[in-house]
Amino acid sequence: MNRTHLLLIFAFLLIGKLSAQQEPMNLTLTDAIRIAQQHSPEAQAARHTYRSAYWNYRFYKANYLPSLTLTSSPTFNEQINKITQPDGTNLFIKQNQLSTDVSLTINQNIPLTGGNFFVKSSLTRLDEFENDVIAYNTQPIVVGYQQTLLGYNSLKWDKRIEPVRFREARKNYNEALELVASQACNLFFGLAAAQANLDIAASNYASADTLYRYAEGRYNIGTITENEMLQLEINKLSGETDMMNARIEVEDQMQTLRSFLGIQDDVEIRVLPDNEVPDFQVPMAEALQMAMQNSPEPEMYERLKLQSRSNLAYAKGNAGLKADLYVQFGLSQTGDKLRDSYRDPMNQYYASIGISLPILDWGRSKGQVRVARSNVDLINTQAEQGMKDFELNVCKMVRQFNLQRQYVQVAAKADRTADRRYEVAKRLYILGKSTILDLNSATTEKDSARRNYISALRTYWSLYYGLRSMTGYDYEKNQKIAENYPEI
C-alpha cells in the first residue's frame, strides 16, 4: 500500500513538473530588453570588446609609469676558441668558464621628448675553471638616457590619441547596449505581429466556420444563392490556410527571439505588448547636445583626425635627418672578491650619436609625406561631412519620434473602429441586411487595422531606443542613461 502511495506521489510530481515546463513564458518589452542586455550574444560581444579596450588603455597608461626589471643571463662555456693575444696574434685556447650576472633596472619614459631615462645596478661573476680564478665586476649605479632626435615621438601622440580611443570605447559600449535593446524591440514586435496574425486567423476561421454553418440552413431553404454559399466556403478554407501559415510564422519568430535572448530551452514565449506609449516630446536642441556629449561618433572622428596627423608626423620623421642619442655614466669596479669589487669604484662614461641622412631615395620619403598630408585633408573632410550627417540623422529621428506617438494614437483608434465595424457588418449579414462582399471588406479592414497598430507600436519603440543609442539619454525618465560597465 505504501509503495502504491509513493508511486502515485511520484507520478503527480512528474506530471506537475512536465506541466510547469510546458507553461509559456510571458514577456513584456521591458523583460525582453533586460534579458537581451544580459544574455544575448551581441551584449556579450560588446562586453568582451569593452574589456579589450580597457586593457589596451591600461597598457598605454603603463608606458608613462616607471618600470622595474630584473635580468640575468648566465652562460657556461667549455670549448676551444680563437683568442687574440696582447701582441696581436691568435691562438686556439681551451676555455672552461661560467659567467653569471644579475641586473636591476628602473626605466622611465619621457613623453615630452620621447626618450627613456634609466638607472641600473649590475653584478657579474666570472669563474675560470682551467685556472681556478674567480673575478667580479660590479656597477653599483649607472644613470643613462637614450632617445631618437628629430624623429617620430610615439609617446607624445599616444598621449593624445589613446584617451580619445578609450572614451570612444566606453561610449561604444553604452551605444551597443541600446542597439541591443532596439534589436530586441524589433524581434519582440516581430513575434507580437506574428501572434496577432495567428489570433486574427483563428478568429476569422471561427467566424467563417460559424457563418458557413449558419448559411447552410439558409441555403437549404433558398434564401441565399449558391454563389454566396461557395464564397462562404472559400472564406472558411482560406481562414484555415491562414491559420496554419500563421502558426508557422509564430514558430519562426519565436525561435529567432529565443536565439537572440540567449534562451536555450525550447520554451513557448508569449509577448505582451503595452498598448500605452509614454506622453512626451524630445526637444531638438537638447537631443543634439546629448548626442554630441554621449555618442561615440564625435570621438571616432576626433580619433581619426589625430591618427592621420600622427601618420603625417611619422612620415616626416622618417623623411629627413635622423639621429639616435645614447649617454650613460656611473661607477664600476672589479675584484677577486665580491667586497673588493665595491671598494673605491671608478667613474665610467659612455656617449654615442648615430646619424642617418638619406642622400638618394628617388623621392620615396617625399612621396610618403605627401600621401600622409593628403590623407590628413581627406580625413578632415570626411569627419566634417560625417558630423553633418550625424546631426541630420539625429534631427530626422527626433522629428520621426515626435510624430510617431500621434500615429500610434490614430492606429489604435482605427483598430477599435474597424473592429466595431466588423461586428456590425457581421450582425447585418446574419440578419440578411448586408452582402458577403460587405462582410469580406469589413474583415479585411479589421485585420489591416490591427496589423497597422502593431506596426505603429513597433516603429515607436524602435525609434525610441534608436534615439537613446544616439544620444545616451533616457527621455522618459529625463536623465542620462546609467553607465553600467562590465566587471574587468
Buried (B, 14 or more C-beta within 10 A) or exposed (E): EEEEEEEEEEEEEEEEEEEEEEEEBEBEBEBBBBBBBEBBEBBBEBBEBBBEBBEBBEEBBEBEEEEEEEEEEEEEEEEEEEEEEEEEEEEEEEEEBBBBBBBBBBBBBBBEBBBBBBBBBBBBBBBBEEEEEBBBBBBBBBBBBBBBBEBBBBBBBBBBBBBBBBBBBBBBBBBBBBBBBBBBBBBBBBBBBBBBBBBBBBBBBEBBBEBBEEBEEBBEEEEBEEEBBEBBBEBBEBBBEBBEEBBEBBEEBBEBBBEBBBBEEEEBBBBBBEEEBEEEEBEEEBBBEBBBEBBBBBBBBBBBBBBBBBBBBBBBBBBBEBBBBBBBBBBBBBBEEEEEBBEEBEEEEEEEEEEEEEEEEEEEBBEBBEEBBEBBEEBBEBBEEBBEEBBEBBBEBBEBBBEBBEBBEEBBEBBEEBBEBBEEBBEBBBEEEBBBEBBBBBBEBBBBBBBBBBBBBBBBBBBBBBBBBBBBBBBEEEEBBEEEEEEE
